[in-house]
């Protein structure tokens, strides 16, 4: 029996294994119960136009797997992946597995929009990431996942580690394609040197034929293997009635390739295999740089969360234990040690200490926190042990809000990018029309098919709107990424565009435009001493002022030694003390020195640090 194509997934199987049925006197064949169920589901929901958009694209057979659905409703899963809004709505980022084209995106969005309880669905075709907002009072997340699976796709929560594996796979694909393209380009250009020399100085036809065949052999894998990305993009564009950048690159390179084969076989005219490989290589390298830039930008966001602890020390009934931050609930008592980063917002219940909030406010001065004061995630405990009560869970804390802010700023396109996307679509169509008119004009003017074809191809390749369509979103993506690395957060990408039209920049605090690190502006010595003593003392502290003094001493003295201090004690919110060979060292603020019955002048516009030896 002959092979039959499945009505849903377009895969072919022997007729005897197919499930056959009739609908309106039209035979239908399905490879499995899953495909049969999805087909009838789409028809019953009025979504049968999906198959018109799908065309000949092959899908994975719809596998019905509902065994693990209950895990999506577990409390631990909810705490880790789901964000709860103030209005009670829930939000999650999912990766939709099985998306092959824009028709797949259309189908998933349509089905979810028609599902009761789903408020918003948006799917990014470039990375298959879906943002879904729903009402948990109306529908459970497990039912949403089941709905996605019922139409032949699968979904799992967005995880940076899984995305890293996907990004590595994409980079490896580009590596191999670029290697083939560069190898072919280099060798074709060597052969082209001989071609050009023969063109101007004369060459026997037999030698010319050998060069033509050699260039053909090298150009073929470059065009169809390295350039497959452009042919695939052009094909999907054609199916959806869109003329895109890939259409221009593919049509220009393929036209030159076909004409070169004709010239090689007929021994009339010149071949342009060198142009074919250079077109593919240069644009492919540009696409690869786009992939790298996008990966680096995403790494910046993942790095913000990756640099934070995944566990905290909690105290319950006098027992300390390490608990994952996803399992922290409001009211839990958390212990902070000197140097630890705060990952859950809360309120101090015991102890006091200084906190570095420069990453949040830009102010380099440590902030003193005592009982009932609020501490924010992203700040760092500097000099003492503090206990505090969690007032928010991990998903609603300050640090998570910052990361979510950055992710939203990348997904929201500024007006200039929306304009570029719409213009580049019309632009590509116009360029194709101009190229055809150019070809026709040159052909009738000079009556040379070869010259007219090359001029027409030149119009297509040179006018390719890659800069328009790629540079605009990449500039937005990289701009937000670089700003985030330097402590500048944009709520939306459109603010980048707005800033370009600004004449005045107003800043509300000095810490915003400083380095965020204190430095020594003046030092007064009442008696001479070994600077290694002070250097060793401040080296035991994580306080920003101690670090500033350490950097100052390193710049002023070349022979500093790290001495082995004893009885090192950190005094909360005041300073540090230690001993070295019967010498008592004391360093800190005025309160610490005054507590030792020493009188000091405390009038200054700057932060003061005092250092004494044996009082």
PESUL-V721114 format. One record per run of one state. SS is the DSSP state (h for helix, s for strand, l for the rest). FROM is the first residue (numbers start at 1). LEN is the number of residues. If there is no record, write none. Layout:
BEGIN
((SS | FROM | LEN) (SS | FROM | LEN))
END
This chain:
BEGIN
((l | 1 | 2) (s | 3 | 3) (l | 6 | 6) (s | 12 | 3) (h | 15 | 3) (l | 18 | 1) (s | 19 | 5) (l | 24 | 2) (s | 26 | 5) (l | 31 | 2) (h | 33 | 12) (l | 45 | 5) (h | 50 | 5) (l | 55 | 14) (h | 69 | 5) (l | 74 | 1) (h | 75 | 7) (l | 82 | 1) (s | 83 | 2) (l | 85 | 5) (s | 90 | 8) (l | 98 | 4) (h | 102 | 12) (l | 114 | 4) (s | 118 | 7) (l | 125 | 4) (s | 129 | 6) (l | 135 | 6) (h | 141 | 10) (l | 151 | 3) (s | 154 | 4) (l | 158 | 2) (h | 160 | 42) (l | 202 | 3) (h | 205 | 22) (l | 227 | 1) (h | 228 | 12) (l | 240 | 5) (h | 245 | 22) (l | 267 | 6) (h | 273 | 34) (l | 307 | 4) (s | 311 | 6) (l | 317 | 2) (s | 319 | 6) (h | 325 | 3) (l | 328 | 5) (s | 333 | 4) (l | 337 | 4) (s | 341 | 1) (l | 342 | 4) (s | 346 | 5) (l | 351 | 2) (s | 353 | 4) (l | 357 | 1) (h | 358 | 4) (l | 362 | 5) (s | 367 | 3) (l | 370 | 4) (s | 374 | 2) (l | 376 | 4) (s | 380 | 2) (l | 382 | 4) (s | 386 | 5) (l | 391 | 3) (h | 394 | 3) (l | 397 | 1) (h | 398 | 14) (l | 412 | 3) (h | 415 | 32) (l | 447 | 2) (h | 449 | 14) (l | 463 | 3) (h | 466 | 20) (l | 486 | 8) (h | 494 | 6) (l | 500 | 10) (h | 510 | 3) (l | 513 | 18) (h | 531 | 8) (l | 539 | 5) (h | 544 | 13) (l | 557 | 9) (s | 566 | 6) (l | 572 | 3) (s | 575 | 6) (l | 581 | 2) (s | 583 | 6) (l | 589 | 1) (h | 590 | 6) (l | 596 | 14) (s | 610 | 4) (l | 614 | 2))
END
